[in-house]
Amino acid sequence: MILRKSIHAEITSIKPFDEKERKTQFDVLDWIDSGVEIFRIAKPATPAKHLVSYFAVIDNDYILLVDHINAQMWLPTGGHVEPDEHPRETVLREVKEELGIEGKFLQETPVLITSTKTVGKTKGHTDVCLWYVLKGDKNEALDFDRTEFYQIRWFHKNDVPMDRTDPEMSRFLSKLFKD
């Protein structure tokens, strides 16, 4: 119950970028308050709707994306929130597992919240995703998880392959890099 309230507060901390995010935030808060299972308890997708933490690693105008094997898209790194784990803890665990580095938040709270039907090899379930931002360094060598990613690459914010990424990436970049 305490963790659910903390996650509720984390989601409430997000200032919606647009009407779509405002509606998503409202719907996700209702979902969390309903008492249903919010954590993935069995792979690939049980329950069919569950929490995910994305973390965009940023170096000035550049974002690190991974060529994800299962999703078959260029995505920010991230992972499923484990039962009894706070989404921020997921970020710190996953950045170590997936990139071999310690995470340093640029902002403690998530920048964006989305709710998206998945595609790729495990398509069909819904990821409720909190998008966090970590400080990165394009010159740092990263030892990435080759069982999850074909490759990793830094993209300038204007050169992200929008045709092969999360459908919410454009909104995320617009919100993150708003002038």
C-alpha positions in Angstrom: 0.0 0.0 0.0 2.8 2.4 0.8 4.6 1.6 -2.5 1.4 2.1 -4.4 0.9 5.6 -2.8 4.5 6.4 -3.6 4.1 5.5 -7.2 0.8 7.5 -7.3 2.8 10.5 -6.0 5.5 9.9 -8.6 2.9 10.0 -11.4 1.2 13.1 -9.8 4.5 14.9 -9.9 4.5 14.9 -13.7 3.3 18.2 -15.2 1.4 17.1 -18.4 2.8 18.3 -21.7 -0.5 18.2 -23.5 -4.0 17.0 -23.3 -3.0 13.4 -24.3 -0.6 13.2 -21.4 -3.1 14.8 -19.0 -5.6 12.1 -20.0 -3.0 9.3 -19.7 -2.0 10.6 -16.3 -5.6 10.6 -15.1 -6.3 7.1 -16.5 -3.1 5.7 -15.0 -3.8 7.1 -11.5 -7.3 5.5 -11.7 -5.7 2.2 -12.7 -3.2 2.4 -9.8 -5.9 3.3 -7.3 -8.2 0.5 -8.5 -6.0 -2.1 -6.6 -5.3 -4.3 -9.6 -1.9 -5.8 -10.1 0.4 -3.2 -11.7 3.6 -5.1 -11.8 4.5 -7.8 -14.4 4.5 -11.1 -12.5 5.1 -13.5 -15.4 6.8 -13.1 -18.8 6.1 -11.9 -21.3 2.9 -10.1 -20.3 1.0 -11.0 -17.2 -0.9 -9.0 -16.3 -1.6 -7.6 -19.8 -1.0 -4.0 -18.5 1.9 -3.3 -16.3 4.5 -0.7 -15.2 7.7 0.0 -17.1 10.5 2.5 -16.5 12.3 4.0 -19.5 15.4 6.0 -18.9 16.8 8.3 -21.6 20.5 8.8 -21.3 21.2 12.3 -22.4 24.4 14.2 -23.3 23.4 17.8 -24.2 21.4 17.4 -27.5 22.1 13.7 -27.8 20.1 10.7 -26.7 21.4 7.2 -26.3 19.1 4.6 -27.9 19.3 0.8 -28.1 18.4 -1.4 -31.1 16.1 -3.6 -29.0 16.0 -7.3 -30.1 12.4 -8.1 -29.0 10.8 -4.7 -29.8 12.7 -4.5 -33.1 13.0 -0.7 -32.6 15.4 2.0 -31.4 14.3 2.7 -27.8 15.5 4.3 -24.7 16.9 1.8 -22.3 14.5 0.6 -19.6 12.7 -2.3 -18.1 9.7 -3.7 -16.3 9.2 -2.6 -12.7 9.6 -5.6 -10.5 7.0 -6.4 -7.8 7.6 -4.3 -4.7 10.1 -2.1 -6.6 9.7 1.7 -7.1 10.1 2.8 -10.7 13.2 4.9 -9.8 14.8 1.8 -8.4 14.0 0.0 -11.6 16.0 2.7 -13.5 19.1 2.4 -11.3 18.9 -1.5 -11.5 18.4 -1.6 -15.2 21.0 1.0 -16.2 23.6 -1.1 -14.3 22.4 -4.3 -16.0 21.9 -3.0 -19.5 24.7 -0.4 -19.8 27.1 -1.3 -17.0 27.1 2.2 -15.5 25.8 3.9 -12.4 22.7 6.0 -13.1 22.8 9.8 -12.4 19.4 11.4 -12.7 19.1 14.7 -14.4 15.7 15.0 -12.8 14.5 12.8 -9.9 11.0 12.6 -11.2 9.8 11.3 -14.5 9.5 13.6 -17.4 6.6 11.9 -19.2 4.0 9.2 -18.7 2.7 7.1 -21.5 0.5 4.0 -22.0 1.3 2.1 -25.2 0.4 -1.2 -26.8 3.6 -3.0 -27.5 4.9 -4.2 -30.9 7.6 -6.6 -32.0 8.1 -10.1 -30.8 6.1 -9.6 -27.6 3.4 -7.4 -29.0 -0.1 -7.0 -27.7 0.2 -6.0 -24.1 0.2 -2.5 -22.6 3.2 -0.8 -21.1 2.5 2.0 -18.7 5.8 3.8 -18.9 7.4 6.4 -16.8 10.1 8.2 -18.8 13.1 9.3 -16.7 16.3 11.2 -17.8 19.8 10.2 -16.8 23.1 12.1 -17.4 25.2 10.5 -20.1 28.6 11.0 -21.6 29.0 10.2 -25.3 32.7 9.6 -24.8 32.1 6.9 -22.1 32.6 3.3 -23.2 29.5 1.3 -22.4 29.3 -2.4 -22.0 25.7 -3.0 -23.1 23.6 -6.2 -22.8 24.1 -8.0 -26.1 21.3 -10.5 -25.2 18.8 -7.6 -25.3 20.2 -5.2 -27.9 21.8 -5.6 -31.3 23.6 -2.3 -30.8 23.5 1.1 -29.1 23.9 4.5 -30.6 23.9 8.2 -29.7 21.5 10.2 -31.9 21.2 13.9 -32.1 17.7 14.9 -31.0 16.9 15.9 -34.6 18.2 12.6 -36.0 16.2 10.0 -34.0 14.8 7.4 -36.4 11.1 8.2 -35.7 9.9 5.5 -38.1 11.6 2.8 -35.9 11.1 4.1 -32.3 8.5 4.3 -29.6 5.4 6.1 -30.9 5.7 8.6 -28.0 9.3 9.5 -28.7 8.5 12.7 -30.6 6.4 13.9 -27.7 9.1 13.0 -25.2 11.8 14.8 -27.2 9.5 17.9 -27.6 8.8 18.0 -23.9 12.4 17.3 -22.9 14.0 19.8 -25.2 11.3 22.5 -25.2 12.7 25.9 -25.7 
